[in-house]
Amino acid sequence: MSIFGVDSCGAATVMVPSGGTDVTFYDWVKSQAGAAPTFWGRYLVDSSCNLTASEADFLLGKGCYILVIYGGATANSVSTTDGTSDANAAISAAKSLNVPSGVALFADVEPEWTPTSTWIKGWMQTLQSEGTYASGFYADTSESAFNTPFCEAFNTSFSPVLWAQEPKVGCTSAGGRPAWDPDAPSCFTKAGNEIAFWQYGNVCYSNGAYAVDLDEGRDDTVLPVLWAP
């Protein structure tokens, strides 16, 4: 059975209004979803969205897993560099927060970007060579702009973890999340792999300047690639 999660730019610890009082954004999301998220996606190397050590302690203390997103890639870096610099920056930031070994670092690849196979391979290869973290991608796995270079770079020895951006279903409660149906690159599934996470809803449970995107994990077997409580 799939597991429910969210991701956000805003910190889970920020205080937001709720019925005449203020509560943490985490508690607001829990009340809107009808259940606590099993995992929460938060960013590294993104100055406007950065996860802090105190927020990590807060989420882990709630029993919530953390999906670690590298937000330092750019449209330029994914199309003109070999991926090494981005991977090393992600590793350095993760280590500075004491992210445990074995956790996947998900490179945020926006749908309008055009990553090269060189960048994708470099990201995977550098993370694998360094040996501490697994390589992940948050990407539009319904489009050739990502799938074509990914399939050129893909090698089963890299064991990347994919978080699909499509299809979008809309905002739901935790219990009303859709049946598992994310898009996937054909080369990935033909090699016997499955999408691990799926972002199926955008800008949900808004409270002022704060909102979350809604996600599912395929089942609880994907939890070991997240930062565990």
C-alpha positions, 0 to 999 in steps of 0.5 A, spaced: 500 500 500 502 506 498 504 511 503 502 519 504 507 524 504 508 532 502 514 536 500 514 544 501 519 550 500 516 552 507 519 549 513 515 545 517 516 549 523 513 555 521 507 558 525 501 559 521 494 561 523 489 556 525 482 558 528 484 564 532 491 561 534 498 559 531 500 552 530 506 549 526 505 548 519 506 541 520 500 541 524 496 545 519 498 540 514 496 534 518 489 537 520 488 538 513 490 531 510 486 528 516 493 524 517 500 525 519 505 525 513 509 519 513 515 523 509 516 530 508 520 533 502 525 538 504 531 542 500 538 543 501 542 548 497 536 552 496 537 559 500 529 560 500 527 553 502 533 550 506 532 545 511 535 546 517 538 542 523 533 544 528 527 543 523 530 536 521 530 534 529 523 537 529 520 532 523 524 526 526 521 527 533 514 527 530 516 520 527 516 523 520 521 521 515 525 526 511 525 526 503 532 530 501 532 534 495 538 538 492 535 544 490 542 547 487 542 545 480 540 550 475 537 550 468 544 552 466 548 547 470 544 541 468 545 543 460 552 545 460 556 541 466 558 534 467 554 533 474 560 533 478 559 539 481 552 539 483 553 532 486 559 534 490 555 540 493 549 536 495 554 531 498 557 537 502 550 540 504 548 533 506 554 531 510 553 538 514 546 536 516 548 529 518 544 526 513 545 518 514 549 514 509 544 510 504 539 516 504 538 518 497 539 525 495 534 527 489 536 532 484 531 537 483 530 537 475 524 542 473 520 540 467 522 546 463 529 544 463 533 540 458 538 536 462 544 532 458 546 525 459 553 527 461 550 531 467 545 525 469 551 520 468 555 525 472 550 526 478 549 518 479 557 516 478 559 521 483 554 519 488 556 512 487 563 513 487 563 517 493 559 512 496 555 515 502 548 517 499 544 514 493 542 518 487 535 520 486 532 525 481 525 529 482 523 529 474 518 529 469 518 522 467 512 523 462 517 527 457 522 526 453 526 532 455 528 528 461 527 521 459 531 521 453 538 523 456 536 519 462 536 513 458 542 514 455 546 515 461 542 509 465 546 503 467 543 499 472 549 499 476 548 506 478 541 504 482 538 511 481 531 512 485 526 516 481 521 521 484 515 522 478 512 529 477 506 526 473 501 525 472 497 531 476 491 528 480 490 534 484 489 535 492 486 530 496 486 528 503 491 523 505 486 517 505 483 520 498 490 519 495 490 516 488 491 509 486 498 508 484 500 510 477 506 515 476 509 515 469 516 512 468 522 512 463 521 505 459 528 504 460 527 504 467 521 499 467 524 494 462 530 493 467 525 491 472 525 498 476 519 501 479 518 509 480 519 510 488 515 516 489 510 520 485 508 528 486 501 527 484 498 534 487 501 541 487 500 547 492 495 544 496 493 546 504 495 553 503 495 557 509 497 564 507 504 564 503 505 556 505 503 550 501 505 543 500 505 539 494 502 532 495 506 525 494 506 518 495 511 513 496 510 506 492 510 502 499 513 502 505 519 498 502 522 505 499 522 508 506 530 506 507 532 511 502 529 517 506 532 520 512 529 515 518 526 518 525 
